Structures are given as structure tokens and as C-alpha cells.
Amino acid sequence: MAEMPSNNQAIKETYLISQRITQHFHPHTKARYQILVVNNRFDQVFNFFFELQRSSQLPHSFPLHQVTYYDLAFLEKIIQLLQAEYGFTFTFRNFTGLFWPSTQQKISKHFRFKLANNLFNKDNLANNNSQNS
């Protein structure tokens, strides 16, 4: 593995993401903004997206940047810098089971749900309807 980039590199990555956020952020009432960070385990990169949803409209997602240095400590530094600058919600996808290196807290609190094979079986639906009555 390559050596850890300097803090200056984290600042450069953050600055680039910040510039691209500024291009897409136009304050509106009744709008929700968030930053989506996706762990791409296959290509070993972290992808950043800006998500925007105005009321009564479908959500839009704009790609911001791809961090090619695949290290959680480096990502954590970028996230800390972005959180200090913006008040957006950060959502982390595909980080299940991973922890932040500095605090050992779970990165993602989302769980995958497994559907039972017989979840939509007519008998199960009938049993649930009779129990609810």
C-alpha cells in the first residue's frame, strides 16, 4: 500500500469537493441537501455525491469527486474538514461493519434487510390479516 498522503493532500481533496458543492448548492426553502459518500470496494475508491431534493420533485444526485487513496483515516480527515465547513447531512453507503479509525465508532448504522423466502406467501398474509383483526 502507498504511504499516507499528507494533510495538505486531504485539504486539496476537500477544497475540490467544496468547489463542486458550491456549483450545485442554490438555497431553496423546502429543499433537502445531503452529501452521499459511497465505499466502492471493487475499485477501492470513495465516491462523493451531492444530493438535492426539492419538495414535490424527484431527488437529483450530482457526482462531486472520487478519492482514489483508499484509506479510512484519510477519508475521515476529509469528512471532518467538510463537516466543519458545511451543515449538510452526510450519508455513508457500503460502509457496513467498518469503524472510524480515531473513535472506533461505526461509520454506517444502516443494516441490510433480508426478505424471508415466504414473506409474500398467501398463507402468511392471511395469518397476518387475521391476527390484526
Backbone hydrogen bonds, N-H to C=O, Kabsch-Sander energy under -0.5 kcal/mol:
donor,donor_aa,acceptor,acceptor_aa,energy
10,A,6,S,-1.5
11,I,7,N,-2.4
12,K,8,N,-2.3
13,E,9,Q,-2.5
14,T,10,A,-2.4
15,Y,11,I,-2.6
16,L,12,K,-2.2
17,I,13,E,-2.3
18,S,14,T,-2.8
19,Q,15,Y,-2.4
20,R,16,L,-1.7
21,I,17,I,-2.1
22,T,18,S,-2.2
23,Q,19,Q,-1.3
24,H,20,R,-1.0
24,H,21,I,-0.8
25,F,21,I,-1.9
26,H,24,H,-0.7
31,A,28,H,-0.7
32,R,53,Q,-2.9
34,Q,51,E,-2.1
35,I,89,T,-2.9
36,L,34,Q,-0.5
36,L,49,F,-2.7
37,V,35,I,-0.5
37,V,91,T,-3.1
38,V,36,L,-0.5
38,V,47,N,-2.9
39,N,93,R,-2.5
40,N,38,V,-0.9
40,N,45,V,-2.4
41,R,39,N,-1.1
44,Q,40,N,-1.3
45,V,40,N,-1.5
46,F,67,V,-2.3
47,N,38,V,-2.5
48,F,65,H,-2.9
49,F,36,L,-2.5
50,F,62,F,-2.9
51,E,34,Q,-3.2
51,E,49,F,-0.6
52,L,60,H,-2.8
53,Q,32,R,-2.3
55,S,30,K,-2.1
57,Q,54,R,-1.7
60,H,52,L,-3.1
62,F,50,F,-2.8
64,L,48,F,-3.2
65,H,48,F,-1.2
67,V,46,F,-3.2
68,T,66,Q,-0.7
70,Y,68,T,-1.0
71,D,69,Y,-1.5
75,L,71,D,-2.3
76,E,72,L,-2.7
77,K,73,A,-1.7
78,I,74,F,-1.8
79,I,75,L,-2.8
80,Q,76,E,-2.6
81,L,77,K,-2.1
82,L,78,I,-2.4
83,Q,79,I,-2.9
84,A,80,Q,-1.7
85,E,81,L,-1.0
86,Y,82,L,-2.7
89,T,33,Y,-0.9
91,T,35,I,-3.0
91,T,89,T,-0.5
93,R,37,V,-2.8
93,R,91,T,-0.5
98,L,95,F,-2.2
100,W,105,Q,-2.7
104,Q,100,W,-2.3
107,I,98,L,-2.5
108,S,95,F,-0.6
115,L,113,F,-0.5
119,L,116,A,-1.7
121,N,118,N,-1.5
125,L,121,N,-2.1
126,A,122,K,-2.4
127,N,123,D,-2.5
128,N,124,N,-2.4
129,N,125,L,-2.3
130,S,126,A,-2.2
131,Q,127,N,-1.9
132,N,128,N,-1.8
133,S,129,N,-0.8
